[in-house]
């Protein structure tokens, strides 16, 4: 079974940086797997943050994080990273990574499909941005 391990969260001051990691393992998951990053703040719905396509490695970002967050992939380590710079208090949330064999995570991040369509989710990692 596919397993995703998200890590890297923590407490950071406004303007600071964090790098989240999502390590993937399991059968059927080739080295070009696509990943979506999502976040959920207390009392709010889960929202798509960023994604990387399985096939061509193209990326996408929510408007709220464009220019501040960067997603990347290390094929050898089967790990996707989310570099978060210039963090703001409103970035505080539990961050999740997710993938699926049928639905592209980027389709979900764009809002064209529900996150219910993604079968594999990592346990969340908490990011707290506060002074």
NORTAVEN-V758660 format. One record per residue. RES is the residue in three letters. SS is DSSP state (hx for helix, st for strand, lp for the rest). PSI is psi as a letter, one per 30 degrees, with the letter a starting at -180 (none if undefined). D_FIRST is the distance of its C-alpha to the first C-alpha in whole Angstrom. Layout:
((RES & SS & PSI & D_FIRST) (RES & SS & PSI & D_FIRST))
//
This chain:
((UNK & lp & k & 0) (UNK & lp & k & 4) (UNK & st & k & 6) (UNK & st & k & 10) (UNK & st & j & 13) (UNK & st & k & 16) (UNK & st & l & 19) (UNK & lp & f & 23) (UNK & lp & l & 25) (UNK & st & a & 28) (UNK & st & k & 32) (UNK & st & k & 34) (UNK & lp & l & 37) (UNK & lp & k & 38) (UNK & lp & f & 38) (UNK & lp & a & 36) (UNK & lp & l & 32) (UNK & st & l & 29) (UNK & st & j & 26) (UNK & st & k & 22) (UNK & st & k & 19) (UNK & st & j & 16) (UNK & st & k & 14) (UNK & st & k & 10) (UNK & st & l & 8) (UNK & lp & l & 5) (UNK & lp & k & 6) (UNK & lp & f & 9) (UNK & lp & j & 9) (UNK & lp & l & 13) (UNK & lp & f & 15) (UNK & lp & h & 17) (UNK & lp & k & 14) (UNK & lp & k & 16) (UNK & st & k & 16) (UNK & st & k & 18) (UNK & st & k & 20) (UNK & st & l & 21) (UNK & st & l & 23) (UNK & st & j & 25) (UNK & lp & l & 28) (UNK & lp & k & 30) (UNK & lp & g & 31) (UNK & lp & l & 30) (UNK & lp & l & 27) (UNK & lp & k & 24) (UNK & st & k & 25) (UNK & st & k & 24) (UNK & st & e & 25) (UNK & st & l & 24) (UNK & st & l & 21) (UNK & st & k & 21) (UNK & lp & k & 21) (UNK & lp & e & 18) (UNK & lp & e & 21) (UNK & lp & f & 24) (UNK & lp & g & 23) (UNK & lp & l & 26) (UNK & st & l & 25) (UNK & st & l & 27) (UNK & st & k & 28) (UNK & lp & k & 29) (UNK & lp & e & 33) (UNK & lp & f & 33) (UNK & lp & f & 31) (UNK & lp & k & 33) (UNK & lp & f & 35) (UNK & lp & e & 33) (UNK & st & k & 29) (UNK & st & k & 28) (UNK & st & k & 24) (UNK & st & l & 23) (UNK & st & k & 21) (UNK & st & j & 21) (UNK & lp & e & 19) (UNK & lp & e & 19) (UNK & lp & f & 18) (UNK & lp & h & 15) (UNK & st & k & 17) (UNK & st & k & 18) (UNK & st & l & 21) (UNK & st & j & 24) (UNK & st & k & 27) (UNK & st & j & 29) (UNK & lp & l & 33) (UNK & lp & h & 36) (UNK & lp & k & 34) (UNK & lp & l & 36) (UNK & hx & e & 36) (UNK & hx & f & 34) (UNK & hx & f & 31) (UNK & lp & k & 30) (UNK & st & l & 27) (UNK & st & k & 23) (UNK & st & k & 21) (UNK & st & k & 18) (UNK & st & l & 16) (UNK & st & l & 14) (UNK & st & l & 12) (UNK & lp & l & 11) (UNK & lp & f & 12) (UNK & lp & e & 15) (UNK & lp & k & 17) (UNK & lp & k & 18) (UNK & hx & f & 18) (UNK & hx & f & 21) (UNK & hx & e & 22) (UNK & hx & e & 21) (UNK & hx & e & 23) (UNK & lp & f & 26) (UNK & lp & g & 26) (UNK & lp & f & 26) (UNK & lp & l & 23) (UNK & lp & l & 22) (UNK & hx & f & 19) (UNK & hx & f & 18) (UNK & hx & f & 17) (UNK & lp & k & 14) (UNK & lp & f & 11) (UNK & st & k & 9) (UNK & st & k & 12) (UNK & lp & l & 12) (UNK & lp & k & 15) (UNK & lp & l & 18) (UNK & st & k & 21) (UNK & st & k & 25) (UNK & st & k & 27) (UNK & st & k & 31) (UNK & st & j & 34) (UNK & lp & k & 37) (UNK & lp & none & 40))
//
